[in-house]
Amino acid sequence: MSLRGKAAAIGIAEMRPFKDMAGLTPLAIMARMARAAIADAGIEPREVDGLLCGVPVGDTGMIYPGSVAEYLGLKVRYLDVVDIGGASGAGMMWRAAAAIDGGMCHTVLCLAGDTFGRVDGSRWPTISLTREFEAPYGPAAANTGYALIAQRHMHQYGTTSEQLAKIAVDQRTNALRNPNALFGDRPITINDVLSSPLIVDPLHLLEIVKPCTGGAAFIVTSKERARRATNPPVWLLGAGEYCRHANITYAHDITTSPITVTAKAAFDMAGLSPDTMQFVQPYDCYTITVCITLEDAGFCAKGQGGPFVAEHDLTYSGDLPCNTHGGQLSFGQPGLAGGMTHVVEGIRQLMGRCGDRQVADAEFGFINGNGGIMSEQCSLVLGRES
């Protein structure tokens, strides 16, 4: 089965992040994003007959899609939760296309939003394997797992802190052209990154995302409706998803990710290859995540991610534009909507709506979503033509 050209994105929305809750609830944010995405697509709310949403961190998630649909006043024929961590945004894209191709619905609203901060002490779930078998031994949330990956990559392949810092620097350059970026007001240098506090060796503060409040959404519709849309349609050409562990403790090789499977599946479905992409939007919770994604997706040889990012210009005007919105490192990470911002930016680039950071002649783009500690993965290939 192939989803190539079966559906396209026609509308987007994105909220400027805040460092605190800003008096908002996740549901209120989702309502704002839904309204904006529907308006951007130039359609009426009644035309939305499918809903995919993420569950805010710490929420029980019981009948969540139904609650969201009720709150938004939508009547949908297809609805579901997508909960694969930071890969949720990318995962929504192909699920929406599959539902449309299967005749379940015509137009799907894909939605995520979250807040950062505590109203009471019950934000986090009380039951999980991580809390029972990992947390008692002192890991500093995801920081520890990604630091282990970075340390091993450095030992195994000779990757340096300077090379990883270059990723953060180039993405900050992109953020300077994005008026919505949380950290879009100050350029940084490699020395700035390496001089920032060491959080978990070898990862510095400026190599780690900033959790924040925000939201994002996009609309996916059928081929027939896409051709009548207000905005230029952006087609899903390929998709792949794979998960082989939840906790890094059970990963067979911590420097090789499931992206080797998902990217190949996406490129094979699209009939394209890494060298045909005009930009990449890889999930970037940490700089090492970008490095390994580029390797495992085939943009460079395994173990050569460090030299590759050092030798290539990853800015919007470079030879491999990477996370042109600034990535989560400089844009911000509003919960599951953090992963969705990569999808929205990919759509925006292919619609030609990125203004000062527009990639010239963008025809195809690669997007990757990452859940957990390099565990759940979803890769997408998007294009202007089906």
N, C-alpha and C positions, 0 to 999 in steps of 0.2 A: 504494500500500500504506500502511496505517496500523497503528501499534502501540497505538493508543489503547485503554486498558483491557484489553490482552491479558495483562498480567502485573503483579505488585505486589511490593513489598519487605515482608518479614514479620519480619526480624530484623536487628539491627545489633550491632557491637562496635567499641570504640575504646580505644586504649591511651594512658595519660598519657605525654606526651613527656619525654625526657631530653635534656640538653645534650651527652651523650657516648654512647658505644656501650653503656654499662651492662652490659658482659659478654654482650651478646646478639648473635645472628646474625639476618639477615633471615628465614631459614627458621624459626627459633625463634619470632620475632615473629608470622609468618604462622600458625604452628600455634596460638599462643595466641588470635589473633583468630578463626581458623576455629572453634575449640572454643567460644569465647564467643558468636559469632554464631549458631551452630547451636543452642546452648542457649537463647539469647534468643528464637529463632524457635519454640522448643518442638517441635523435630523431632529425629529420630534421624540420625546421620551417614550411615546407609545410604540415607536418602531423598535425599541430595545426589547428583545424577547429572550435574551440569555444573560446570565450573570455569573461571573467568577470573582471571588474575593479572597483576600487573605484575612487571617484572624490576628488581631493585635496581640502582641506579646503579653502573656499572662492571662488572657481571656479563656474562659472555658470552651468557647466555640460551639456550644450546643445550638443547633438549628440556626447557625449564624447567617448563612446566605438568605434564608427566609426572613430573618429579622431585618437584614439590610434591604431586601426587596420591598418589604412592607414599609420601612421608613422612607424609602425613596419613592414609593407609590408606583412601583413597577409591577407589571404582570408578565411573568417570564415562563417559557416552556422548558427551560434548561437552567439549572443553577447548581453550584457546587463551591466547596472550599478548596483552594489549592494551598497546601501547607508543605512545601519542600524548602523551607528556610529562605535564604537569599535567592534561590533559584525560582521562587514562586512567580515572579513577574514574567520571566521567560517561559515558564511552564504554562502560564495562562494563555500565551499566544498560540501555542500549537493545540492546546485543548479546545480553545475557541474555534480554531480552524477545523478541527476534527468534528466538533459538534455541528458546525455549519455544513460541512461536507456530508455528514451522516443524515442531514435533513431534520435534525432535532430543533433547529432554530435558524434565524436569518442574521441577526445582529447581536453581538455579545458585548456587554460592558465588563471590562476587566478592571478591577478596583483594589486599591490597598491604601491604608492610612494608619498612622500610629502616633502616639505621644510619648515623650520621654520625661519621666518624673514620677513621683509617687504621691498618690492621694492618701494611701494608707500603707500598711506593711504587707499587703497581700498581692503585690504585682506579679510575682513569679509563681508558677505552679509548684505545688508541694510534692508531687509524685513524678519522678523520672529516674531513668537509669543513671543519668549523669549525676544527679543529686545523691543517689544511693552509693554508687560505686566509683565515681570520679572525684566529686567535690571534697569528700573527707580528706583527700590526700593533697589538697592545697593548690590546685590549678587556678590561675587568675583568669577565670572565664575562658573565652576563646583565645585570649592573648597567649596563653601558655602553649596551646596546640600549634598555633601558627609560628610561634617562636621556635618550637621544636622542628617544624618543617624547614624554617629558614636556616637554622643551625645545621641540620643534616644536609641541606642543599649546598651550603658553603663548604662543608667538609667533603662532600662527595664530588662536587663539580668546581670548586674554587670560586664560587660566587662571592662578591664583596659587598660590604655595606654601601660603598659609594655607588655601585651599580644599581642596587635597589632604591637608593635615595633618588636617583635620576628619574625614576618612575613618578615619584611624588612631585618632583620639581616640574616635569613636563605637564602633568595633569593640573598643577596649580596655574601654569601658564594658560591652559584652556579655561580654567575657572575665572580668570581675570576678564574674559570676554563673555562671561555668563552672568547677567545681572541678578539671577536667582541663587547663585552659589553662596553658601554660608561663609566660605573663606575666599571670596572673590575680590577682596580689596587689598591684598598684599602679596607680592611675588615672594618666592622663597628660593634659596640656593641649596646646593648639595650640602654645603657647610651648615646651613640653618637646620637641615634635617638631622645631620649627624650631631649637632650641638644641642638638639632638643632632648628632653629627659629620656633616659633609657628605661623603658617600661618593663619589658621582659627581654633579656638578652637573646638575640641581637636587635630587637625591634625598638625603634625610637617613637616618641610621641607623634611626630609628623608622618609616620608610616602606618598609623592606625586610625580607623574611622572615628568620627565624632557622632555618637547617637544624638538624634534631634527629633523635633516634631515636624511632620510634613505629610504629603500624600501625592499620589499620581494615579493616572488612569489612561486607558486607551480603548478605542472602539474597534471591533473586528466585525466585518460583514461579508456577505456572499459576493461572488464575482460580479453578478448582475448589478447588485446595488452599489458596489464599489465603483463601477464605471460611471455611475450617475452622481457620485459624491462631490461635495464642494471642494475638498482638498485632493491633491494627487494621491491616488491609492498607493500604499506600500504593501507589497505582497510577501506573504510567508512562502519562502522557497524550500526551506529545509528545517528539520527539527530532530533533536535527539535528546533522550533523557536516560539517566542511569544512576543507581545508588548501590554501593556495595558495602557500606558501613555507616554507622551513625557516629560513634566515638572513635577518635583517632587511635585509641588503644588497639582497635581491631583492624586497622589498616595494614595490609600486607607490605606496602611500600609507601612511606609518607611523602616521598618526593614525586611520585607519579599518581595522578588523579584520575577519576572516572571520566574526565574530559577527553581522554584518548578514545573513549567509546562514543560519547555524545557528539563531539565535533565531527568525527568521521561519519557518523550517521547523518548529521545535518548536511555536510558537504556532499555526501553521496546522493541524498535525496534531491538536493538542489542541482546536482550535476556540475558543481563548481569546486574550486579549491582555494586554499588560503591566499595564493598569489593573485586571485581575482578580486579580492576584497579591497575596497577603497578606505575602509576604516574598521576599527574593532572597538567594541564596548565590553570589555571583560570585567566581571565583578571584582571589586578592589577593596575588600575589607582591610587588607594589608598589602603592602607592596609585593611581598613574596607570592601572593595570590595571582597577581598580574603576571609575574615572571613565569610561574608554572603553567598558567593558562595558555600563554603564548607558545610555550614549548609543546604542551600536550595537544593543542589544537593544530599544530603543524606549521606555525609561522617561523619556527626555527628548530634546530635539532635539540634533542633532549640534552639537558645540561648546559646548553648555550644561551639560556635566557639572560643571564647576567651580561655577557659581552654584547648580546643582541640589543638590549635596551640601551646600553651605553653608546652603541654605534649608530642607532637610529633615532630620528627625530619623531617623538611621539606626540607632538603638539598638533593642533588642528591644521596647521599649514605644512606639516612634516611629511616624511615619506611613509609613515604608518601612523596616521592619527589614531590616538588611543584615548578613550573616555573623554570625548570632546566637550562634555558638560563640566568637566573637572573631576569626574568620578566621585565616588562616595568619600574619598580622602579629602577632597576640597569642596564638593557640593554639600555633603552631609549624608547621614544614614537615618532616615525616618522609618525605622522598623522594616517590615517587608517591602514597604514602598521604596526603600533604598535600592533593592534589586530591580524594581520596576523602572527606576529612573534611567537605567541603561537601555531598556527597551524603548522608552519614550524618546530618549535622545537619538537612538538609531532611526526611529520612525521620522523624527524631526529632520534629521540630516537628509534622509532620502526624499522627504517632501521639499527640501531646499529652503527650510525655514529657520536656519540657525544664525542668520545675520553675520556678525563679524567673525564668528568661528565656523562658518560654513566650509565644509570640505569640498573642494572644487570637483565637479563632475562625478559626484557620488552616485554610483549605480547599484553597488552591492555592499552589504555590511554584515559583520559577524558580531553576535551578542552572546554572552555567556552568563548564566546565573549559577550561583554557588550557594549551597545550603550547608549548615553545620561547619565542620572543620574539613574542608575539601572532601565532603562526602556526597550529598545529593547534588547532581549537576544537570543543567539543561542548556543546550546550545541551540541557537537559531541562526539561520541565514535569511536575511531580508533583502528585497530588491525592488527597484522601481517598475520593473516589467515582469509579467508572469510567464 
